[in-house]
Amino acid sequence: MADEQVSFTSLILIIVLGGLIIRYLFFSPSTPTPRPVRDAQSASRAREAAVERIQQMFPQVDRRTILWDLHRNGGNIAATTERILSGRIETPPVTFQPPPPASPSPSGTQTQPFKAPPKPAEPDLITRYKLQDKINAETEAERATRTKAWSSNRDERQAALQRRRDEMILAARKKMEAKIAAEKAAGRPQ
């Protein structure tokens, strides 16, 4: 074993490979890894989506104020939400001019994410709860004979609650009819 020698070239090769392995394992490369660059249109869509999400949660906050806070914290929705909840949101300076809201693309391929729900089959409460016959049939005498006490029987309680719901719907209808009649009467003399 004493006669075995390592040649000079083998020694150099081992040192170079060891240095490269150590550098690869322990030291980061001098240039950072390139981040994918988003184009202006996708950045605009992301910004508008963030503003829309925050405005849905807090409709009382101005769009310009939301954009300013998102601009200040790098687009962090959670930080902006936290500032709004804690009341620490700042008004933007006069010099801050937010970009206009993104207009929908003319191609028409992009659909609106929040569409209005379709109209229900029964549009009003009178039709929904079948109160047509009760609109004019209800009298003051019937109201006075009803008991106001809370019953211990479940069915009686449920019937009383449904009766109360019907009364509230009919009262709201009468108020709305009176309001419309008053508006029409006020509009006629002109």
Buried (B, 14 or more C-beta within 10 A) or exposed (E): EEEEEEEEEEEEEEEEEEEEEEEEEEEEEEEEEEEEEEEEEEEBBEBBEBBBBBBEEBEEBBBBBBBBBBBBBEBBBEBBBEBBEEEEBEEBEEEEEBEEEBEEEEEEEEEEEEEEEEEEEEEEBBEEBEBEEBEEEBEEEEEEEEEEEEEEEEEEEEEBEEEEEBBEBBEEBEEEEEEEEEEEEEEEEE
